[in-house]
Amino acid sequence: MQHQEFEPPEELQDTIKCFWYNSKESGEPESSFEVQPDGYAEIIFYFGSLSSLSNNGSLQPLPSPFMMGLLNQPVVLYTKNRLEIIGIRCFPWTVFDLLGLPSGKDGLRILDHPVAQLQSVLNKSIHAGRVEEALAQVKQYFQTARSQVAIDSMLFKAGVAMRSANGTMPVSQVAAAAHATVRTLERKFKQSSGYAVKDVSGLMRFEQVRNRLWHYPESNLAGLAHELGYADQAHLSREFKRYSGATPGAFARKAKKGRQAVSNDFVAFIQS
């Protein structure tokens, strides 16, 4: 698996965390991998085969692009042969304004949006092996989109404070950092992202634990709990299982194995 991340241009840094490219070879049999929750929304363009389970349990091909919003549990996707992905990692309080869509709590959202017109253009560049050209086209599209929307400076300040504190900052302090009342911040935050400040903060904090255990599976859980503002190790374990579906110990063991040989069914879209 090849994974690369790219800083957005300065004028996009208040809306987009990064652009990224991922390629994966999985062979002819269908294989699965998990998308773990985190504190970002992802707009996903893919080239190859990518499916999810429908309500009746059958595999259903996903359109490209689609959006992976904030998740409460991992989502399992299925692929075979070669899969290439270009992702746009957005802050959840800006992604809907950037796309001009109503906010919602859809984990996996099918996009009925003009951005889908990029797919055929990107397809030509990717199939020709010109990944940088494809990324430049995506950046240009979102620079144009960003120039046509007004991002709420209060939400930007709130987001910076939340990210700087890794999701550990109380709502009252987030509101103070954004120079707003708690009521106003909560109302605008829910309008923009579909979620309350506390919900997104919880995902940010989980993301920090998840990334630490992926990179350092031997991390001390009690120390992590103290560092990231959990009441105790038991609180961290409950929250971790709520979002990941696994205990921190089970996740760490899987991560340790994955560090030796990347598993076909492990975490996708993981932060570096």
C-alpha atoms as an extended CHARMM CRD file, in Angstrom:
* protein
*
       272  EXT
         1         1  MET       CA              0.0000000000        0.0000000000        0.0000000000  PROA      1               0.0000000000
         2         2  GLN       CA              1.2540000000        3.4510000000       -0.9180000000  PROA      2               0.0000000000
         3         3  HSD       CA             -0.0510000000        6.4720000000        0.9880000000  PROA      3               0.0000000000
         4         4  GLN       CA              0.9230000000       10.1110000000        0.4260000000  PROA      4               0.0000000000
         5         5  GLU       CA             -0.4750000000       13.3060000000        1.9420000000  PROA      5               0.0000000000
         6         6  PHE       CA             -0.2340000000       16.8070000000        0.4970000000  PROA      6               0.0000000000
         7         7  GLU       CA             -0.6750000000       20.1810000000        2.2020000000  PROA      7               0.0000000000
         8         8  PRO       CA             -3.4980000000       22.3010000000        0.7620000000  PROA      8               0.0000000000
         9         9  PRO       CA             -2.7580000000       25.7540000000       -0.6970000000  PROA      9               0.0000000000
        10        10  GLU       CA             -2.9420000000       28.5430000000        1.8710000000  PROA      10              0.0000000000
        11        11  GLU       CA             -6.3950000000       29.6940000000        0.7670000000  PROA      11              0.0000000000
        12        12  LEU       CA             -7.8130000000       26.2180000000        1.4910000000  PROA      12              0.0000000000
        13        13  GLN       CA             -6.2450000000       25.6470000000        4.8970000000  PROA      13              0.0000000000
        14        14  ASP       CA             -9.3340000000       26.8880000000        6.7540000000  PROA      14              0.0000000000
        15        15  THR       CA            -11.5030000000       24.2290000000        5.0950000000  PROA      15              0.0000000000
        16        16  ILE       CA             -9.2750000000       21.3080000000        4.0680000000  PROA      16              0.0000000000
        17        17  LYS       CA             -6.7560000000       19.4850000000        6.2550000000  PROA      17              0.0000000000
        18        18  CYS       CA             -4.9570000000       17.7860000000        3.3710000000  PROA      18              0.0000000000
        19        19  PHE       CA             -5.2500000000       16.0340000000        0.0370000000  PROA      19              0.0000000000
        20        20  TRP       CA             -4.0600000000       12.4360000000       -0.1570000000  PROA      20              0.0000000000
        21        21  TYR       CA             -3.4110000000        9.6010000000       -2.5680000000  PROA      21              0.0000000000
        22        22  ASN       CA             -3.5290000000        5.9020000000       -1.7770000000  PROA      22              0.0000000000
        23        23  SER       CA             -2.9290000000        2.8660000000       -3.9750000000  PROA      23              0.0000000000
        24        24  LYS       CA             -3.6210000000       -0.7180000000       -2.9410000000  PROA      24              0.0000000000
        25        25  GLU       CA             -3.0750000000       -4.0610000000       -4.6990000000  PROA      25              0.0000000000
        26        26  SER       CA             -5.3410000000       -6.7900000000       -3.3460000000  PROA      26              0.0000000000
        27        27  GLY       CA             -5.4880000000       -9.4300000000       -6.0880000000  PROA      27              0.0000000000
        28        28  GLU       CA             -8.4930000000      -11.0100000000       -7.7770000000  PROA      28              0.0000000000
        29        29  PRO       CA            -10.4760000000      -12.2990000000       -4.7520000000  PROA      29              0.0000000000
        30        30  GLU       CA            -12.6180000000       -9.6560000000       -3.0410000000  PROA      30              0.0000000000
        31        31  SER       CA            -10.8880000000       -8.3910000000        0.1190000000  PROA      31              0.0000000000
        32        32  SER       CA            -12.1470000000       -6.0780000000        2.8450000000  PROA      32              0.0000000000
        33        33  PHE       CA            -10.6910000000       -3.2240000000        4.8580000000  PROA      33              0.0000000000
        34        34  GLU       CA            -11.9670000000       -0.9880000000        7.6380000000  PROA      34              0.0000000000
        35        35  VAL       CA            -12.4350000000        2.7580000000        7.6430000000  PROA      35              0.0000000000
        36        36  GLN       CA            -12.0430000000        3.8200000000       11.2710000000  PROA      36              0.0000000000
        37        37  PRO       CA            -13.8080000000        6.8900000000       12.7350000000  PROA      37              0.0000000000
        38        38  ASP       CA            -11.9040000000       10.1420000000       13.1840000000  PROA      38              0.0000000000
        39        39  GLY       CA            -12.5890000000       13.8620000000       13.4120000000  PROA      39              0.0000000000
        40        40  TYR       CA            -12.6390000000       14.5710000000        9.6540000000  PROA      40              0.0000000000
        41        41  ALA       CA            -14.9620000000       14.1960000000        6.6930000000  PROA      41              0.0000000000
        42        42  GLU       CA            -13.4550000000       12.6910000000        3.5350000000  PROA      42              0.0000000000
        43        43  ILE       CA            -14.4880000000       13.2970000000       -0.0770000000  PROA      43              0.0000000000
        44        44  ILE       CA            -13.3590000000       10.1590000000       -1.9230000000  PROA      44              0.0000000000
        45        45  PHE       CA            -12.5940000000        9.7130000000       -5.6190000000  PROA      45              0.0000000000
        46        46  TYR       CA            -11.5620000000        6.1590000000       -6.4750000000  PROA      46              0.0000000000
        47        47  PHE       CA            -10.3500000000        4.2770000000       -9.5190000000  PROA      47              0.0000000000
        48        48  GLY       CA            -10.8930000000        0.5250000000       -9.5880000000  PROA      48              0.0000000000
        49        49  SER       CA            -13.3720000000       -1.5530000000       -7.6060000000  PROA      49              0.0000000000
        50        50  LEU       CA            -14.9210000000       -0.4100000000       -4.3190000000  PROA      50              0.0000000000
        51        51  SER       CA            -18.1240000000       -1.7090000000       -2.7130000000  PROA      51              0.0000000000
        52        52  SER       CA            -20.0080000000       -1.6090000000        0.5580000000  PROA      52              0.0000000000
        53        53  LEU       CA            -22.5990000000       -3.9400000000        2.0710000000  PROA      53              0.0000000000
        54        54  SER       CA            -26.2120000000       -3.0730000000        1.2700000000  PROA      54              0.0000000000
        55        55  ASN       CA            -29.0680000000       -3.5540000000        3.7390000000  PROA      55              0.0000000000
        56        56  ASN       CA            -29.7750000000       -7.0280000000        2.3500000000  PROA      56              0.0000000000
        57        57  GLY       CA            -26.1640000000       -8.1130000000        2.8660000000  PROA      57              0.0000000000
        58        58  SER       CA            -25.0520000000       -8.0450000000       -0.7730000000  PROA      58              0.0000000000
        59        59  LEU       CA            -22.1190000000       -6.0340000000       -2.0970000000  PROA      59              0.0000000000
        60        60  GLN       CA            -23.0810000000       -2.8120000000       -3.8110000000  PROA      60              0.0000000000
        61        61  PRO       CA            -20.5730000000       -0.8140000000       -5.8850000000  PROA      61              0.0000000000
        62        62  LEU       CA            -20.0050000000        2.7080000000       -4.6190000000  PROA      62              0.0000000000
        63        63  PRO       CA            -20.1900000000        5.6740000000       -6.9850000000  PROA      63              0.0000000000
        64        64  SER       CA            -17.1760000000        7.9340000000       -7.2990000000  PROA      64              0.0000000000
        65        65  PRO       CA            -16.9870000000       10.3660000000       -5.6590000000  PROA      65              0.0000000000
        66        66  PHE       CA            -18.7160000000        9.6820000000       -2.3500000000  PROA      66              0.0000000000
        67        67  MET       CA            -18.3320000000       11.2770000000        1.0600000000  PROA      67              0.0000000000
        68        68  MET       CA            -17.2750000000        9.5430000000        4.2550000000  PROA      68              0.0000000000
        69        69  GLY       CA            -18.6950000000       11.7360000000        6.9920000000  PROA      69              0.0000000000
        70        70  LEU       CA            -18.1580000000       11.4570000000       10.7310000000  PROA      70              0.0000000000
        71        71  LEU       CA            -18.5050000000        7.8290000000       11.8280000000  PROA      71              0.0000000000
        72        72  ASN       CA            -19.6520000000        6.3160000000       15.1180000000  PROA      72              0.0000000000
        73        73  GLN       CA            -18.4070000000        2.8440000000       14.1610000000  PROA      73              0.0000000000
        74        74  PRO       CA            -15.9740000000        1.4690000000       11.5540000000  PROA      74              0.0000000000
        75        75  VAL       CA            -17.2560000000        0.9990000000        8.0050000000  PROA      75              0.0000000000
        76        76  VAL       CA            -16.1020000000       -2.0340000000        6.0280000000  PROA      76              0.0000000000
        77        77  LEU       CA            -15.3950000000       -1.5840000000        2.3180000000  PROA      77              0.0000000000
        78        78  TYR       CA            -14.5280000000       -4.2350000000       -0.2690000000  PROA      78              0.0000000000
        79        79  THR       CA            -12.1450000000       -4.1430000000       -3.2140000000  PROA      79              0.0000000000
        80        80  LYS       CA            -10.2220000000       -6.3650000000       -5.5970000000  PROA      80              0.0000000000
        81        81  ASN       CA             -7.2850000000       -5.9770000000       -7.9620000000  PROA      81              0.0000000000
        82        82  ARG       CA             -5.8360000000       -2.4530000000       -8.0000000000  PROA      82              0.0000000000
        83        83  LEU       CA             -7.5310000000        0.3720000000       -6.1240000000  PROA      83              0.0000000000
        84        84  GLU       CA             -6.3710000000        3.9980000000       -6.3010000000  PROA      84              0.0000000000
        85        85  ILE       CA             -7.9190000000        6.7660000000       -4.2140000000  PROA      85              0.0000000000
        86        86  ILE       CA             -7.6730000000       10.5410000000       -4.1740000000  PROA      86              0.0000000000
        87        87  GLY       CA             -9.0880000000       11.9030000000       -0.9340000000  PROA      87              0.0000000000
        88        88  ILE       CA             -9.9100000000       15.3840000000        0.2840000000  PROA      88              0.0000000000
        89        89  ARG       CA             -9.7720000000       15.4640000000        4.0950000000  PROA      89              0.0000000000
        90        90  CYS       CA            -12.0760000000       18.2630000000        5.2540000000  PROA      90              0.0000000000
        91        91  PHE       CA            -12.9300000000       19.7510000000        8.6000000000  PROA      91              0.0000000000
        92        92  PRO       CA            -16.4700000000       18.5440000000        9.3960000000  PROA      92              0.0000000000
        93        93  TRP       CA            -17.7030000000       22.0720000000       10.1670000000  PROA      93              0.0000000000
        94        94  THR       CA            -16.6990000000       23.2890000000        6.6700000000  PROA      94              0.0000000000
        95        95  VAL       CA            -17.2990000000       20.3690000000        4.2830000000  PROA      95              0.0000000000
        96        96  PHE       CA            -21.0250000000       20.9560000000        3.7510000000  PROA      96              0.0000000000
        97        97  ASP       CA            -20.5850000000       24.6830000000        3.1420000000  PROA      97              0.0000000000
        98        98  LEU       CA            -17.7400000000       23.9290000000        0.7460000000  PROA      98              0.0000000000
        99        99  LEU       CA            -19.9800000000       21.5760000000       -1.2540000000  PROA      99              0.0000000000
       100       100  GLY       CA            -23.1200000000       23.6790000000       -0.8410000000  PROA      100             0.0000000000
       101       101  LEU       CA            -24.9970000000       20.7410000000        0.7170000000  PROA      101             0.0000000000
       102       102  PRO       CA            -27.2460000000       20.4860000000        3.7860000000  PROA      102             0.0000000000
       103       103  SER       CA            -25.4620000000       19.0100000000        6.7800000000  PROA      103             0.0000000000
       104       104  GLY       CA            -26.3430000000       15.5660000000        8.0650000000  PROA      104             0.0000000000
       105       105  LYS       CA            -25.1890000000       12.5600000000       10.0470000000  PROA      105             0.0000000000
       106       106  ASP       CA            -24.7540000000       10.2000000000        7.1050000000  PROA      106             0.0000000000
       107       107  GLY       CA            -21.6120000000        8.1360000000        7.6480000000  PROA      107             0.0000000000
       108       108  LEU       CA            -21.3290000000        7.2040000000        4.0060000000  PROA      108             0.0000000000
       109       109  ARG       CA            -23.0540000000        9.7450000000        1.7570000000  PROA      109             0.0000000000
       110       110  ILE       CA            -23.6290000000        9.3680000000       -1.9680000000  PROA      110             0.0000000000
       111       111  LEU       CA            -22.9500000000       12.7230000000       -3.6180000000  PROA      111             0.0000000000
       112       112  ASP       CA            -25.3830000000       14.1920000000       -6.1230000000  PROA      112             0.0000000000
       113       113  HSD       CA            -23.1530000000       17.1460000000       -6.8410000000  PROA      113             0.0000000000
       114       114  PRO       CA            -21.2770000000       18.8640000000       -9.7210000000  PROA      114             0.0000000000
       115       115  VAL       CA            -17.9730000000       17.6790000000       -8.1680000000  PROA      115             0.0000000000
       116       116  ALA       CA            -18.7990000000       14.2890000000       -9.7330000000  PROA      116             0.0000000000
       117       117  GLN       CA            -17.9340000000       15.7790000000      -13.1230000000  PROA      117             0.0000000000
       118       118  LEU       CA            -14.2740000000       15.6080000000      -12.0620000000  PROA      118             0.0000000000
       119       119  GLN       CA            -14.3240000000       11.8040000000      -12.1300000000  PROA      119             0.0000000000
       120       120  SER       CA            -13.8620000000       11.3910000000      -15.9010000000  PROA      120             0.0000000000
       121       121  VAL       CA            -11.0700000000       13.9960000000      -15.9790000000  PROA      121             0.0000000000
       122       122  LEU       CA             -9.2390000000       12.4020000000      -13.0610000000  PROA      122             0.0000000000
       123       123  ASN       CA             -9.7320000000        8.9370000000      -14.5170000000  PROA      123             0.0000000000
       124       124  LYS       CA             -7.6380000000        9.8610000000      -17.5690000000  PROA      124             0.0000000000
       125       125  SER       CA             -4.7900000000       11.2480000000      -15.4510000000  PROA      125             0.0000000000
       126       126  ILE       CA             -4.7600000000        8.3030000000      -13.0200000000  PROA      126             0.0000000000
       127       127  HSD       CA             -4.8560000000        5.6680000000      -15.7540000000  PROA      127             0.0000000000
       128       128  ALA       CA             -1.9480000000        7.4500000000      -17.4370000000  PROA      128             0.0000000000
       129       129  GLY       CA              0.0060000000        7.3310000000      -14.1750000000  PROA      129             0.0000000000
       130       130  ARG       CA             -0.0790000000       11.1030000000      -13.7440000000  PROA      130             0.0000000000
       131       131  VAL       CA             -1.0930000000       11.3030000000      -10.0940000000  PROA      131             0.0000000000
       132       132  GLU       CA              0.3260000000       14.8140000000       -9.5630000000  PROA      132             0.0000000000
       133       133  GLU       CA             -1.7220000000       16.0800000000      -12.5030000000  PROA      133             0.0000000000
       134       134  ALA       CA             -4.8850000000       14.5760000000      -10.9850000000  PROA      134             0.0000000000
       135       135  LEU       CA             -4.1420000000       16.1640000000       -7.6130000000  PROA      135             0.0000000000
       136       136  ALA       CA             -3.5800000000       19.5460000000       -9.2670000000  PROA      136             0.0000000000
       137       137  GLN       CA             -7.0090000000       19.2640000000      -10.9260000000  PROA      137             0.0000000000
       138       138  VAL       CA             -8.6710000000       18.4590000000       -7.5940000000  PROA      138             0.0000000000
       139       139  LYS       CA             -6.9140000000       21.3690000000       -5.8630000000  PROA      139             0.0000000000
       140       140  GLN       CA             -7.9840000000       23.7560000000       -8.6230000000  PROA      140             0.0000000000
       141       141  TYR       CA            -11.6060000000       22.6530000000       -8.3170000000  PROA      141             0.0000000000
       142       142  PHE       CA            -11.6970000000       23.2260000000       -4.5660000000  PROA      142             0.0000000000
       143       143  GLN       CA             -9.8490000000       26.5460000000       -4.7850000000  PROA      143             0.0000000000
       144       144  THR       CA            -12.6310000000       27.7360000000       -7.0830000000  PROA      144             0.0000000000
       145       145  ALA       CA            -15.3180000000       26.2890000000       -4.7980000000  PROA      145             0.0000000000
       146       146  ARG       CA            -13.7350000000       27.9100000000       -1.7320000000  PROA      146             0.0000000000
       147       147  SER       CA            -13.6690000000       31.3220000000       -3.3970000000  PROA      147             0.0000000000
       148       148  GLN       CA            -17.4530000000       31.1860000000       -3.7570000000  PROA      148             0.0000000000
       149       149  VAL       CA            -18.3690000000       30.4550000000       -0.1210000000  PROA      149             0.0000000000
       150       150  ALA       CA            -17.9840000000       32.3520000000        3.1340000000  PROA      150             0.0000000000
       151       151  ILE       CA            -16.5550000000       30.2690000000        5.9730000000  PROA      151             0.0000000000
       152       152  ASP       CA            -17.7800000000       31.3610000000        9.4070000000  PROA      152             0.0000000000
       153       153  SER       CA            -14.7620000000       32.7650000000       11.2730000000  PROA      153             0.0000000000
       154       154  MET       CA            -16.3430000000       31.7560000000       14.5870000000  PROA      154             0.0000000000
       155       155  LEU       CA            -16.4300000000       28.1000000000       13.5110000000  PROA      155             0.0000000000
       156       156  PHE       CA            -12.8640000000       28.3470000000       12.2270000000  PROA      156             0.0000000000
       157       157  LYS       CA            -11.6470000000       29.6780000000       15.5910000000  PROA      157             0.0000000000
       158       158  ALA       CA            -13.6170000000       26.9820000000       17.4210000000  PROA      158             0.0000000000
       159       159  GLY       CA            -12.1360000000       24.3010000000       15.1760000000  PROA      159             0.0000000000
       160       160  VAL       CA             -8.5830000000       25.5240000000       15.7060000000  PROA      160             0.0000000000
       161       161  ALA       CA             -9.0890000000       25.4400000000       19.4800000000  PROA      161             0.0000000000
       162       162  MET       CA            -10.5760000000       21.9460000000       19.3880000000  PROA      162             0.0000000000
       163       163  ARG       CA             -7.8280000000       20.5780000000       17.1580000000  PROA      163             0.0000000000
       164       164  SER       CA             -5.0680000000       22.2310000000       19.2270000000  PROA      164             0.0000000000
       165       165  ALA       CA             -6.4530000000       20.5540000000       22.3590000000  PROA      165             0.0000000000
       166       166  ASN       CA             -6.9410000000       17.1830000000       20.5760000000  PROA      166             0.0000000000
       167       167  GLY       CA            -10.6220000000       17.2270000000       21.5020000000  PROA      167             0.0000000000
       168       168  THR       CA            -10.0160000000       17.6400000000       25.2480000000  PROA      168             0.0000000000
       169       169  MET       CA            -11.2800000000       21.2200000000       25.5970000000  PROA      169             0.0000000000
       170       170  PRO       CA            -14.6660000000       21.7380000000       27.3600000000  PROA      170             0.0000000000
       171       171  VAL       CA            -17.3980000000       23.3200000000       25.2400000000  PROA      171             0.0000000000
       172       172  SER       CA            -17.3570000000       26.4760000000       27.3630000000  PROA      172             0.0000000000
       173       173  GLN       CA            -13.6560000000       27.0090000000       26.6120000000  PROA      173             0.0000000000
       174       174  VAL       CA            -14.1860000000       26.2900000000       22.8990000000  PROA      174             0.0000000000
       175       175  ALA       CA            -16.9080000000       28.9650000000       22.8830000000  PROA      175             0.0000000000
       176       176  ALA       CA            -14.5960000000       31.4200000000       24.6440000000  PROA      176             0.0000000000
       177       177  ALA       CA            -11.8560000000       30.7650000000       22.0650000000  PROA      177             0.0000000000
       178       178  ALA       CA            -14.3870000000       31.4520000000       19.3150000000  PROA      178             0.0000000000
       179       179  HSD       CA            -15.6260000000       34.6280000000       21.0650000000  PROA      179             0.0000000000
       180       180  ALA       CA            -19.1590000000       33.2250000000       21.1790000000  PROA      180             0.0000000000
       181       181  THR       CA            -21.6970000000       32.0270000000       23.7040000000  PROA      181             0.0000000000
       182       182  VAL       CA            -22.0540000000       28.2770000000       24.1730000000  PROA      182             0.0000000000
       183       183  ARG       CA            -25.6070000000       28.4210000000       22.8040000000  PROA      183             0.0000000000
       184       184  THR       CA            -24.5920000000       30.2770000000       19.6340000000  PROA      184             0.0000000000
       185       185  LEU       CA            -21.6010000000       28.0260000000       19.0360000000  PROA      185             0.0000000000
       186       186  GLU       CA            -23.6430000000       24.8440000000       19.4980000000  PROA      186             0.0000000000
       187       187  ARG       CA            -26.3680000000       26.0840000000       17.1510000000  PROA      187             0.0000000000
       188       188  LYS       CA            -23.9490000000       27.0700000000       14.3900000000  PROA      188             0.0000000000
       189       189  PHE       CA            -21.7900000000       23.9930000000       14.8520000000  PROA      189             0.0000000000
       190       190  LYS       CA            -24.7590000000       21.6660000000       14.4970000000  PROA      190             0.0000000000
       191       191  GLN       CA            -26.0010000000       23.5800000000       11.4510000000  PROA      191             0.0000000000
       192       192  SER       CA            -22.5930000000       23.3310000000        9.7630000000  PROA      192             0.0000000000
       193       193  SER       CA            -21.5590000000       19.7760000000       10.6580000000  PROA      193             0.0000000000
       194       194  GLY       CA            -24.7080000000       17.9960000000       11.7870000000  PROA      194             0.0000000000
       195       195  TYR       CA            -23.0790000000       17.2460000000       15.1510000000  PROA      195             0.0000000000
       196       196  ALA       CA            -22.6440000000       18.9050000000       18.5260000000  PROA      196             0.0000000000
       197       197  VAL       CA            -19.2410000000       20.2170000000       19.6260000000  PROA      197             0.0000000000
       198       198  LYS       CA            -18.9830000000       17.4480000000       22.2310000000  PROA      198             0.0000000000
       199       199  ASP       CA            -19.5920000000       14.7350000000       19.6090000000  PROA      199             0.0000000000
       200       200  VAL       CA            -16.8270000000       15.9930000000       17.3260000000  PROA      200             0.0000000000
       201       201  SER       CA            -14.4630000000       16.5090000000       20.2730000000  PROA      201             0.0000000000
       202       202  GLY       CA            -15.0460000000       12.8850000000       21.2970000000  PROA      202             0.0000000000
       203       203  LEU       CA            -14.0820000000       11.6990000000       17.8100000000  PROA      203             0.0000000000
       204       204  MET       CA            -10.9680000000       13.8820000000       17.8330000000  PROA      204             0.0000000000
       205       205  ARG       CA             -9.8920000000       12.4120000000       21.1450000000  PROA      205             0.0000000000
       206       206  PHE       CA            -10.5630000000        8.8570000000       19.9520000000  PROA      206             0.0000000000
       207       207  GLU       CA             -8.5220000000        9.6350000000       16.8300000000  PROA      207             0.0000000000
       208       208  GLN       CA             -5.5200000000       10.5520000000       18.9920000000  PROA      208             0.0000000000
       209       209  VAL       CA             -5.7200000000        7.2700000000       20.9240000000  PROA      209             0.0000000000
       210       210  ARG       CA             -6.2320000000        5.2850000000       17.7240000000  PROA      210             0.0000000000
       211       211  ASN       CA             -3.2330000000        6.8470000000       16.0010000000  PROA      211             0.0000000000
       212       212  ARG       CA             -1.0180000000        6.4360000000       19.0520000000  PROA      212             0.0000000000
       213       213  LEU       CA             -1.8660000000        2.7400000000       19.3610000000  PROA      213             0.0000000000
       214       214  TRP       CA             -1.3510000000        2.2080000000       15.6260000000  PROA      214             0.0000000000
       215       215  HSD       CA              2.1160000000        3.7520000000       15.6730000000  PROA      215             0.0000000000
       216       216  TYR       CA              3.0540000000        2.7050000000       19.2200000000  PROA      216             0.0000000000
       217       217  PRO       CA              1.0840000000       -0.4300000000       20.1860000000  PROA      217             0.0000000000
       218       218  GLU       CA              2.9860000000       -0.7250000000       23.4790000000  PROA      218             0.0000000000
       219       219  SER       CA              1.6730000000        2.6690000000       24.7000000000  PROA      219             0.0000000000
       220       220  ASN       CA              0.5830000000        2.7690000000       28.3360000000  PROA      220             0.0000000000
       221       221  LEU       CA             -3.2090000000        3.1520000000       28.4100000000  PROA      221             0.0000000000
       222       222  ALA       CA             -3.3300000000        4.7550000000       31.8410000000  PROA      222             0.0000000000
       223       223  GLY       CA             -0.8020000000        7.3580000000       30.6730000000  PROA      223             0.0000000000
       224       224  LEU       CA             -2.7980000000        7.9790000000       27.4750000000  PROA      224             0.0000000000
       225       225  ALA       CA             -5.9910000000        8.3930000000       29.4770000000  PROA      225             0.0000000000
       226       226  HSD       CA             -4.3410000000       11.0230000000       31.6830000000  PROA      226             0.0000000000
       227       227  GLU       CA             -2.7290000000       12.8230000000       28.7390000000  PROA      227             0.0000000000
       228       228  LEU       CA             -5.9450000000       13.0540000000       26.7360000000  PROA      228             0.0000000000
       229       229  GLY       CA             -8.2600000000       14.0490000000       29.5560000000  PROA      229             0.0000000000
       230       230  TYR       CA            -10.2120000000       10.8400000000       30.1290000000  PROA      230             0.0000000000
       231       231  ALA       CA            -11.4300000000       10.2640000000       33.6790000000  PROA      231             0.0000000000
       232       232  ASP       CA             -9.3700000000        7.0630000000       33.8820000000  PROA      232             0.0000000000
       233       233  GLN       CA             -8.2460000000        4.0620000000       31.8360000000  PROA      233             0.0000000000
       234       234  ALA       CA            -11.6890000000        2.4520000000       32.0590000000  PROA      234             0.0000000000
       235       235  HSD       CA            -13.2560000000        5.5960000000       30.5610000000  PROA      235             0.0000000000
       236       236  LEU       CA            -10.7580000000        5.5270000000       27.6810000000  PROA      236             0.0000000000
       237       237  SER       CA            -11.4740000000        1.8260000000       27.0540000000  PROA      237             0.0000000000
       238       238  ARG       CA            -15.2530000000        2.3510000000       26.9820000000  PROA      238             0.0000000000
       239       239  GLU       CA            -15.0070000000        5.2840000000       24.5650000000  PROA      239             0.0000000000
       240       240  PHE       CA            -12.4900000000        3.4640000000       22.3810000000  PROA      240             0.0000000000
       241       241  LYS       CA            -14.7010000000        0.3930000000       22.0630000000  PROA      241             0.0000000000
       242       242  ARG       CA            -17.7050000000        2.6030000000       21.3470000000  PROA      242             0.0000000000
       243       243  TYR       CA            -16.0250000000        4.0620000000       18.2660000000  PROA      243             0.0000000000
       244       244  SER       CA            -13.7940000000        1.2190000000       17.0610000000  PROA      244             0.0000000000
       245       245  GLY       CA            -15.8060000000       -1.8490000000       18.0510000000  PROA      245             0.0000000000
       246       246  ALA       CA            -12.6720000000       -3.2790000000       19.6990000000  PROA      246             0.0000000000
       247       247  THR       CA            -10.9010000000       -2.8560000000       23.0140000000  PROA      247             0.0000000000
       248       248  PRO       CA             -7.6830000000       -0.7890000000       22.9930000000  PROA      248             0.0000000000
       249       249  GLY       CA             -5.7290000000       -3.9770000000       23.7430000000  PROA      249             0.0000000000
       250       250  ALA       CA             -7.2250000000       -5.8620000000       20.7860000000  PROA      250             0.0000000000
       251       251  PHE       CA             -6.6330000000       -2.8700000000       18.5130000000  PROA      251             0.0000000000
       252       252  ALA       CA             -3.0080000000       -2.5790000000       19.6850000000  PROA      252             0.0000000000
       253       253  ARG       CA             -2.3980000000       -6.2810000000       18.9900000000  PROA      253             0.0000000000
       254       254  LYS       CA             -3.8380000000       -5.8780000000       15.4980000000  PROA      254             0.0000000000
       255       255  ALA       CA             -1.7210000000       -2.7560000000       14.9670000000  PROA      255             0.0000000000
       256       256  LYS       CA              1.4150000000       -4.5740000000       16.1130000000  PROA      256             0.0000000000
       257       257  LYS       CA              0.7490000000       -7.3090000000       13.5880000000  PROA      257             0.0000000000
       258       258  GLY       CA             -0.0480000000       -4.7170000000       10.9350000000  PROA      258             0.0000000000
       259       259  ARG       CA              3.2780000000       -2.9630000000       11.4700000000  PROA      259             0.0000000000
       260       260  GLN       CA              5.0260000000       -6.1590000000       10.4050000000  PROA      260             0.0000000000
       261       261  ALA       CA              2.8470000000       -6.8360000000        7.3700000000  PROA      261             0.0000000000
       262       262  VAL       CA              0.0250000000       -4.5020000000        6.3730000000  PROA      262             0.0000000000
       263       263  SER       CA             -3.2080000000       -6.4510000000        6.6080000000  PROA      263             0.0000000000
       264       264  ASN       CA             -5.8140000000       -6.4120000000        3.8350000000  PROA      264             0.0000000000
       265       265  ASP       CA             -8.5920000000       -5.7970000000        6.3290000000  PROA      265             0.0000000000
       266       266  PHE       CA             -6.9880000000       -3.0960000000        8.4500000000  PROA      266             0.0000000000
       267       267  VAL       CA             -7.4750000000        0.6140000000        8.8500000000  PROA      267             0.0000000000
       268       268  ALA       CA             -7.9410000000        2.7210000000        5.7520000000  PROA      268             0.0000000000
       269       269  PHE       CA             -7.4660000000        6.4720000000        5.5400000000  PROA      269             0.0000000000
       270       270  ILE       CA             -5.3050000000        6.3890000000        8.6900000000  PROA      270             0.0000000000
       271       271  GLN       CA             -3.6220000000        9.6310000000        9.6800000000  PROA      271             0.0000000000
       272       272  SER       CA              0.1560000000        9.7990000000        9.6220000000  PROA      272             0.0000000000
